[in-house]
Amino acid sequence: MPLIVESHRLNSATLLRRYGQARVLDVTSRGVEPWIRVSPFYPHGAIPVPFSPGYVGASVEGIWQGLKVFERADVDISKFSVTTMKGLKRSVRANGPVLGHREGVHGTRLLGYLDARYTIYLPTYLWVIEHNLQAEIATLRQLSANETVILLDYETNADVTNLQKPLSHAALIKLYIENLWPNANSSSTSIHQSK
């Protein structure tokens, strides 16, 4: 049976019309246990910060935001320790345009958006999957073997190279389960989205 990624904004009537009876799981930061744990905002703790020996973060999003560099603000390691799933985002309004992501807390190189996805976001989220989400992955494999499972996320973009849209962590979970985890050497990866 299929594992499908859909927008959190769709109502249950639309999902029912598109897919019939299906198990719908909200994997966003507004989801319930255990699926909220799949959110990059979830504070698993002790997540290694890429290119930063000795530094760990509470969440994937905290690491991603913490290493972001703006015109008027550099790395913000305070984001690494946020455990409330709130106050993680750093705004362009307050900090000026984004210049890139620093290659580590003390790195001298700024990474462009695509390089940062491949060397910061993907490895960090993969670490969380492999160290903190194996029970949820096993459950998803079991469920999707017997019924249609829909993962609701705010984003549905599964193409790492599509920089126009934020990357969907639900799509990354689907790719992981299907053994299609994206890497910098593979061609653009995307999942089929029903329209």
HELIX and SHEET records of a PDB file:
HELIX    1   1 SER A   12  TYR A   19  1                                   8    
HELIX    2   2 TRP A   35  VAL A   38  5                                   4    
HELIX    3   3 VAL A   60  GLY A   66  1                                   7    
HELIX    4   4 ILE A   77  SER A   81  5                                   5    
HELIX    5   5 VAL A   92  ASN A   95  1                                   4    
HELIX    6   6 TYR A  113  ALA A  116  1                                   4    
HELIX    7   7 ARG A  117  TYR A  121  3                                   5    
HELIX    8   8 LEU A  122  ASN A  132  1                                  11    
HELIX    9   9 GLN A  134  ASN A  146  1                                  13    
HELIX   10  10 HIS A  169  ILE A  177  1                                   9    
SHEET    1   A 3 LEU A   3  SER A   7  0                                        
SHEET    2   A 3 VAL A 149  ASP A 153  1                                        
SHEET    3   A 3 ARG A  23  ASP A  26  1                                        
SHEET    1   B 2 ILE A  47  PRO A  48  0                                        
SHEET    2   B 2 VAL A  56  GLY A  57 -1                                        
SHEET    1   C 3 LYS A  68  PHE A  70  0                                        
SHEET    2   C 3 VAL A  98  ARG A 102 -1                                        
SHEET    3   C 3 LEU A 110  LEU A 111 -1                                        
END                                                                             
